Amino acid sequence: MQTIVIKTDNTKNATLLADFLKSLQYVKSVAFQSDINEKVLKAEDWAKPGRPATYQEVEDKLVEAENSMDLSVAEAKEHAYKIIESWQRESK
């Protein structure tokens, strides 16, 4: 499966294009970027999220790990980036 990002000049045209794309048999889903970005990853989403974590979500998770005293900042960062890299490899 492949994901594409399309920018349009206004909301009306974006809606028209989205409706057309939804009518195509081989299109699996259509979502507006603002719809995607509003859903923040919850704790259970970190196991296998439906999208890559944003920079801010990674930073928040690192702060959480640092405050938990279970991992050092370096350990948490290394672990988080390994997981993200594996997700990126899987999505290709």
C-alpha positions as a Markdown table, in Angstrom:
| # | Residue | x | y | z |
|---|---|---|---|---|
| 1 | Met | 0.0 | 0.0 | 0.0 |
| 2 | Gln | 1.2 | 3.5 | -0.8 |
| 3 | Thr | 0.3 | 6.8 | 0.8 |
| 4 | Ile | 0.2 | 10.1 | -1.2 |
| 5 | Val | -0.2 | 13.7 | 0.0 |
| 6 | Ile | -2.0 | 16.1 | -2.2 |
| 7 | Lys | -2.2 | 19.9 | -1.6 |
| 8 | Thr | -5.1 | 21.8 | -3.1 |
| 9 | Asp | -5.7 | 25.6 | -3.4 |
| 10 | Asn | -8.8 | 25.6 | -1.2 |
| 11 | Thr | -11.2 | 23.5 | 1.0 |
| 12 | Lys | -13.9 | 23.2 | -1.6 |
| 13 | Asn | -11.6 | 21.7 | -4.2 |
| 14 | Ala | -10.1 | 19.4 | -1.6 |
| 15 | Thr | -13.5 | 18.1 | -0.7 |
| 16 | Leu | -14.4 | 17.6 | -4.4 |
| 17 | Leu | -11.1 | 15.7 | -5.0 |
| 18 | Ala | -11.6 | 13.6 | -1.9 |
| 19 | Asp | -15.1 | 12.6 | -3.0 |
| 20 | Phe | -13.8 | 11.6 | -6.4 |
| 21 | Leu | -11.0 | 9.6 | -4.9 |
| 22 | Lys | -13.4 | 7.8 | -2.5 |
| 23 | Ser | -15.4 | 6.7 | -5.6 |
| 24 | Leu | -12.3 | 4.8 | -7.0 |
| 25 | Gln | -12.4 | 1.1 | -6.3 |
| 26 | Tyr | -8.6 | 0.8 | -5.7 |
| 27 | Val | -8.5 | 3.7 | -3.2 |
| 28 | Lys | -8.5 | 2.3 | 0.4 |
| 29 | Ser | -9.1 | 5.5 | 2.3 |
| 30 | Val | -9.1 | 9.3 | 2.1 |
| 31 | Ala | -8.4 | 11.5 | 5.0 |
| 32 | Phe | -7.7 | 15.2 | 5.5 |
| 33 | Gln | -4.3 | 16.0 | 7.0 |
| 34 | Ser | -5.9 | 18.0 | 9.9 |
| 35 | Asp | -8.0 | 14.8 | 10.7 |
| 36 | Ile | -4.9 | 12.7 | 10.9 |
| 37 | Asn | -2.8 | 15.1 | 13.0 |
| 38 | Glu | -5.5 | 15.7 | 15.6 |
| 39 | Lys | -5.4 | 12.2 | 16.9 |
| 40 | Val | -2.5 | 12.1 | 19.5 |
| 41 | Leu | -1.0 | 8.7 | 20.2 |
| 42 | Lys | -2.2 | 7.1 | 23.4 |
| 43 | Ala | -0.1 | 4.8 | 25.6 |
| 44 | Glu | -1.6 | 1.7 | 23.9 |
| 45 | Asp | -0.9 | 3.1 | 20.4 |
| 46 | Trp | 2.9 | 3.0 | 21.0 |
| 47 | Ala | 3.0 | -0.8 | 20.5 |
| 48 | Lys | 1.9 | -0.5 | 16.8 |
| 49 | Pro | 0.5 | 2.9 | 15.9 |
| 50 | Gly | -1.5 | 3.5 | 12.7 |
| 51 | Arg | 1.0 | 6.2 | 11.7 |
| 52 | Pro | 4.6 | 7.3 | 12.6 |
| 53 | Ala | 4.9 | 9.3 | 15.8 |
| 54 | Thr | 5.3 | 13.0 | 15.4 |
| 55 | Tyr | 8.5 | 14.7 | 16.7 |
| 56 | Gln | 6.5 | 16.1 | 19.6 |
| 57 | Glu | 5.1 | 12.7 | 20.6 |
| 58 | Val | 8.6 | 11.2 | 20.6 |
| 59 | Glu | 9.9 | 14.1 | 22.7 |
| 60 | Asp | 7.0 | 13.7 | 25.1 |
| 61 | Lys | 7.7 | 9.9 | 25.4 |
| 62 | Leu | 11.4 | 10.6 | 26.1 |
| 63 | Val | 10.5 | 13.1 | 28.9 |
| 64 | Glu | 8.1 | 10.4 | 30.3 |
| 65 | Ala | 10.9 | 7.9 | 30.2 |
| 66 | Glu | 13.4 | 10.3 | 31.8 |
| 67 | Asn | 10.9 | 11.0 | 34.6 |
| 68 | Ser | 10.2 | 7.3 | 35.2 |
| 69 | Met | 13.8 | 6.7 | 36.4 |
| 70 | Asp | 13.7 | 3.3 | 34.6 |
| 71 | Leu | 15.8 | 4.5 | 31.7 |
| 72 | Ser | 18.4 | 7.1 | 31.1 |
| 73 | Val | 17.7 | 9.8 | 28.5 |
| 74 | Ala | 20.2 | 8.2 | 26.2 |
| 75 | Glu | 18.7 | 4.7 | 26.6 |
| 76 | Ala | 15.2 | 6.0 | 26.1 |
| 77 | Lys | 16.1 | 7.9 | 23.0 |
| 78 | Glu | 18.0 | 5.0 | 21.5 |
| 79 | His | 15.1 | 2.6 | 22.2 |
| 80 | Ala | 12.5 | 5.0 | 20.8 |
| 81 | Tyr | 14.5 | 5.6 | 17.5 |
| 82 | Lys | 15.1 | 1.9 | 17.0 |
| 83 | Ile | 11.3 | 1.2 | 17.3 |
| 84 | Ile | 10.5 | 4.1 | 14.9 |
| 85 | Glu | 13.1 | 2.9 | 12.4 |
| 86 | Ser | 11.6 | -0.6 | 12.4 |
| 87 | Trp | 8.1 | 0.8 | 11.8 |
| 88 | Gln | 9.5 | 2.9 | 8.9 |
| 89 | Arg | 11.1 | -0.2 | 7.4 |
| 90 | Glu | 7.9 | -2.2 | 7.8 |
| 91 | Ser | 5.8 | 0.5 | 6.0 |
| 92 | Lys | 8.0 | 0.5 | 2.9 |
